[in-house]
Amino acid sequence: MNLKLRNPLAFFDLETTGTNITTDRIVEIAVVKVMPNGEQLTKETRINPTIPIPYEVSLIHGIYDEDVQDKPTFKQVAKELANFLEGADLAGFNILKFDLPMLAEEFLRAGVEFDPSTRKVVDAQRIFHLMEPRTLSAAYKFYCHKELVNAHSALADTIATFEVLDAQVEYYKEVAVNGKDGVPFYPVQNDIQALHNLTASNMVDFAGRIVLDNKGVPVFNFGKHKGVPVLEVFKKEPTYYDWMMNGDFPLNTKQKLTQIRLSQFNQK
């Protein structure tokens, strides 16, 4: 194993009923927890989403309503899953845009504590797109020289992502890119903190509605206020907070929004 780990690193992948974080649900989760000594602990669980799985989605991941009708709900497995992830940093392929916000949303609905903001997060897709813009199957073939069998199987994709990230830190250890100032630097370092900074350093909420600007200030990342500091919007348009809290936004986004708003009052 090439990865140098101080903490366990939990690679995970989800299969879901769709791509809407607020209305869709998880139907399968696979986690491969890689320990600092290289040991791999695997957990794979199918979940009853409590809502129908659209047929066109089942055609993609191969999981149908009858496959999960007798499986536990997420709420029933949430505590066990949180315990399995306890103390581990998080990694995956494209987890920042979808898997992580979806997982956080499910934990919030279940009322189980799960705070990824206290952990390092590494998205192997961001490294891949920075260095070799392609798909997971192509990444697996490029870095690991193997064909990805059973793509869209949560466990197969999770194991492939671990192997891809493990290969990336070795492949790019001496590869420099030009920074914004034109000075070359080595972005892919064999250090989880450095990889977190590379792939997830500006993350505020998991859905990406709020991000940090280059000064570390939370700004909106969508709509008419895109790029404007959140607190500045609240001062000029106080009703914007209420609009978002009553709107179809993920619970995690609303949670972070409230934290930022409360910080406004604490500064007074």
PLY file of the C-alpha trace (Angstrom):
ply
format ascii 1.0
element vertex 268
property float x
property float y
property float z
element edge 267
property int vertex1
property int vertex2
end_header
0.00 0.00 0.00
1.34 3.44 -0.98
-0.97 5.57 1.17
0.53 6.86 4.41
-2.22 6.97 7.00
-2.33 8.36 10.53
-6.02 7.55 10.93
-8.22 4.90 9.34
-9.45 6.02 5.91
-13.02 4.95 5.07
-13.73 4.66 1.36
-17.45 4.53 0.64
-19.91 4.45 -2.23
-23.70 4.69 -2.36
-26.41 3.38 -4.63
-29.62 5.39 -4.34
-33.14 5.87 -5.65
-32.01 8.95 -7.58
-29.85 12.06 -7.43
-32.00 14.47 -5.40
-30.34 14.75 -1.97
-33.51 15.93 -0.21
-36.04 13.46 -1.65
-34.08 10.37 -2.72
-32.78 7.67 -0.41
-29.90 5.20 -0.10
-30.51 1.61 -1.22
-26.97 0.29 -0.75
-23.82 1.44 0.98
-20.39 -0.13 0.88
-17.48 0.93 3.06
-13.89 -0.25 2.92
-12.08 1.06 6.00
-8.34 0.98 5.39
-6.31 0.93 8.58
-2.87 2.59 8.93
-1.27 -0.87 8.88
-2.95 -1.68 5.55
-5.68 -3.90 6.98
-9.02 -3.53 5.18
-12.37 -3.80 6.99
-15.39 -4.11 4.71
-19.05 -3.37 5.37
-21.71 -3.75 2.66
-25.40 -3.18 3.41
-28.54 -3.01 1.33
-31.18 -0.69 2.71
-34.93 -0.39 2.36
-35.34 3.21 1.14
-39.04 3.24 2.17
-39.84 4.75 -1.23
-40.05 3.08 -4.66
-36.88 2.74 -6.74
-37.56 4.11 -10.24
-37.23 1.37 -12.86
-34.76 3.39 -14.93
-32.52 3.76 -11.86
-32.73 0.03 -11.10
-31.51 -0.66 -14.61
-28.32 1.23 -13.76
-27.35 -0.32 -10.41
-29.33 -3.56 -10.64
-31.22 -3.13 -7.35
-35.00 -3.44 -7.54
-37.79 -2.89 -4.99
-38.09 -6.62 -4.26
-34.36 -6.79 -3.49
-34.67 -4.39 -0.55
-38.23 -4.84 0.69
-37.07 -7.01 3.61
-33.87 -5.04 4.31
-33.45 -2.65 7.28
-34.13 1.05 6.87
-31.27 3.52 7.15
-32.52 4.60 10.57
-32.18 1.00 11.76
-28.53 0.73 10.68
-27.46 4.34 11.27
-25.89 3.89 14.72
-23.98 0.77 13.69
-22.72 2.52 10.57
-21.72 5.65 12.53
-19.77 3.46 14.95
-17.99 1.77 12.04
-17.01 5.18 10.65
-16.00 6.60 14.04
-12.47 8.01 14.02
-11.98 7.49 10.31
-11.24 10.06 7.65
-13.42 9.78 4.53
-12.64 9.10 0.90
-14.42 8.17 -2.30
-14.97 9.02 -5.93
-17.16 12.10 -6.50
-18.27 12.00 -2.86
-18.19 15.78 -2.40
-20.94 16.46 -4.92
-23.23 13.56 -4.07
-22.30 10.66 -1.78
-21.20 12.72 1.23
-24.17 15.15 1.24
-26.56 12.21 0.69
-25.03 10.25 3.56
-25.05 13.28 5.86
-28.70 13.90 4.99
-29.66 10.32 5.87
-27.85 10.56 9.23
-29.62 13.83 10.02
-33.00 12.29 9.16
-32.17 9.35 11.42
-31.15 11.65 14.27
-27.70 10.04 14.54
-24.59 12.17 15.12
-22.28 12.22 12.10
-20.03 15.24 11.63
-17.62 14.91 8.68
-16.37 18.46 9.30
-14.16 17.05 12.06
-12.52 14.63 9.61
-10.35 14.92 6.54
-12.16 14.26 3.26
-10.43 13.12 0.06
-12.19 12.94 -3.28
-10.16 10.83 -5.72
-12.24 12.17 -8.63
-10.98 15.72 -8.05
-7.39 14.51 -8.19
-8.23 12.51 -11.30
-9.98 15.41 -13.04
-7.11 17.72 -12.16
-4.52 15.35 -13.58
-6.39 13.02 -15.99
-10.01 14.10 -16.69
-11.96 10.82 -17.18
-14.43 8.42 -15.48
-13.93 5.94 -12.63
-13.68 3.00 -15.06
-11.06 4.88 -17.08
-9.26 5.93 -13.90
-9.13 2.33 -12.76
-7.74 1.22 -16.11
-5.28 4.14 -16.26
-3.85 3.87 -12.75
-4.36 0.20 -11.91
-4.14 -1.29 -15.42
-7.27 -3.35 -14.82
-10.81 -3.38 -16.17
-13.50 -2.38 -13.67
-15.85 -5.35 -13.47
-19.36 -4.80 -12.03
-19.26 -1.01 -12.36
-22.17 0.60 -10.45
-21.92 -2.11 -7.82
-21.27 -0.15 -4.61
-18.62 -2.55 -3.33
-16.82 -2.86 -6.68
-16.75 0.93 -7.10
-15.56 1.42 -3.51
-12.70 -1.07 -3.79
-11.74 0.41 -7.17
-11.65 3.92 -5.66
-9.32 2.77 -2.87
-7.00 1.21 -5.44
-7.14 4.35 -7.63
-6.24 6.74 -4.77
-3.55 4.36 -3.57
-2.05 4.40 -7.08
-2.47 8.18 -7.51
-0.23 9.11 -4.58
2.56 7.03 -6.08
1.95 8.04 -9.72
1.96 11.79 -9.03
4.51 11.99 -6.22
7.00 13.83 -8.46
4.55 15.53 -10.85
4.35 19.33 -10.60
1.69 21.67 -11.98
1.78 25.46 -12.35
-0.07 27.40 -9.69
-2.07 30.58 -10.28
1.10 32.57 -9.67
2.97 30.51 -12.24
5.11 28.83 -9.62
5.20 25.01 -9.96
4.02 22.95 -7.00
3.37 19.30 -6.23
-0.37 19.00 -5.54
-0.64 15.26 -4.91
1.21 14.51 -1.69
1.07 11.27 0.27
-0.60 12.93 3.21
-4.33 12.85 3.94
-4.37 16.45 5.23
-2.72 17.64 2.00
-5.15 15.60 -0.11
-8.07 17.00 1.90
-6.77 20.54 1.26
-6.49 19.72 -2.44
-9.97 18.22 -2.90
-12.23 19.56 -0.15
-10.68 22.59 1.54
-13.38 25.10 0.49
-16.33 22.91 1.49
-18.92 24.36 3.88
-22.05 22.33 3.22
-21.96 18.98 1.46
-24.28 20.04 -1.35
-21.92 22.86 -2.34
-24.49 25.62 -1.90
-22.02 27.44 0.38
-18.24 27.46 -0.09
-15.26 29.35 1.29
-13.73 32.05 -0.90
-9.98 32.56 -1.16
-10.09 34.51 2.12
-11.89 31.74 3.98
-15.22 33.60 4.04
-18.44 31.57 3.47
-20.11 32.70 0.22
-23.13 31.48 -1.68
-22.30 29.21 -4.61
-25.59 29.44 -6.51
-28.30 31.79 -7.67
-28.43 35.56 -7.69
-26.04 35.89 -4.74
-23.36 33.55 -6.07
-19.95 34.66 -4.82
-21.44 37.04 -2.23
-20.61 36.45 1.47
-23.50 34.82 3.30
-23.51 37.34 6.16
-23.49 40.21 3.69
-26.62 38.79 2.04
-28.33 38.39 5.41
-27.64 42.04 6.24
-28.99 43.33 2.94
-31.78 40.80 2.51
-32.77 39.27 5.90
-35.65 37.29 4.37
-33.21 35.24 2.27
-32.45 33.07 5.30
-36.15 32.29 5.82
-36.56 31.56 2.12
-33.78 28.98 2.21
-34.92 27.44 5.51
-38.42 26.94 4.07
-37.16 25.87 0.66
-36.20 22.50 -0.83
-32.61 22.55 0.43
-30.76 19.70 2.20
-30.90 19.61 5.99
-27.13 19.91 6.15
-27.23 23.13 4.09
-29.84 24.58 6.46
-27.76 23.46 9.44
-24.65 25.25 8.15
-26.72 28.29 7.18
-28.04 28.55 10.73
-24.54 28.20 12.20
-23.30 31.07 10.02
-26.30 33.21 10.94
-25.76 32.57 14.65
-22.12 33.58 14.28
-23.41 36.94 13.04
-25.14 37.55 16.37
-22.20 36.20 18.40
-19.95 38.80 16.76
-22.09 41.65 18.06
0 1
1 2
2 3
3 4
4 5
5 6
6 7
7 8
8 9
9 10
10 11
11 12
12 13
13 14
14 15
15 16
16 17
17 18
18 19
19 20
20 21
21 22
22 23
23 24
24 25
25 26
26 27
27 28
28 29
29 30
30 31
31 32
32 33
33 34
34 35
35 36
36 37
37 38
38 39
39 40
40 41
41 42
42 43
43 44
44 45
45 46
46 47
47 48
48 49
49 50
50 51
51 52
52 53
53 54
54 55
55 56
56 57
57 58
58 59
59 60
60 61
61 62
62 63
63 64
64 65
65 66
66 67
67 68
68 69
69 70
70 71
71 72
72 73
73 74
74 75
75 76
76 77
77 78
78 79
79 80
80 81
81 82
82 83
83 84
84 85
85 86
86 87
87 88
88 89
89 90
90 91
91 92
92 93
93 94
94 95
95 96
96 97
97 98
98 99
99 100
100 101
101 102
102 103
103 104
104 105
105 106
106 107
107 108
108 109
109 110
110 111
111 112
112 113
113 114
114 115
115 116
116 117
117 118
118 119
119 120
120 121
121 122
122 123
123 124
124 125
125 126
126 127
127 128
128 129
129 130
130 131
131 132
132 133
133 134
134 135
135 136
136 137
137 138
138 139
139 140
140 141
141 142
142 143
143 144
144 145
145 146
146 147
147 148
148 149
149 150
150 151
151 152
152 153
153 154
154 155
155 156
156 157
157 158
158 159
159 160
160 161
161 162
162 163
163 164
164 165
165 166
166 167
167 168
168 169
169 170
170 171
171 172
172 173
173 174
174 175
175 176
176 177
177 178
178 179
179 180
180 181
181 182
182 183
183 184
184 185
185 186
186 187
187 188
188 189
189 190
190 191
191 192
192 193
193 194
194 195
195 196
196 197
197 198
198 199
199 200
200 201
201 202
202 203
203 204
204 205
205 206
206 207
207 208
208 209
209 210
210 211
211 212
212 213
213 214
214 215
215 216
216 217
217 218
218 219
219 220
220 221
221 222
222 223
223 224
224 225
225 226
226 227
227 228
228 229
229 230
230 231
231 232
232 233
233 234
234 235
235 236
236 237
237 238
238 239
239 240
240 241
241 242
242 243
243 244
244 245
245 246
246 247
247 248
248 249
249 250
250 251
251 252
252 253
253 254
254 255
255 256
256 257
257 258
258 259
259 260
260 261
261 262
262 263
263 264
264 265
265 266
266 267
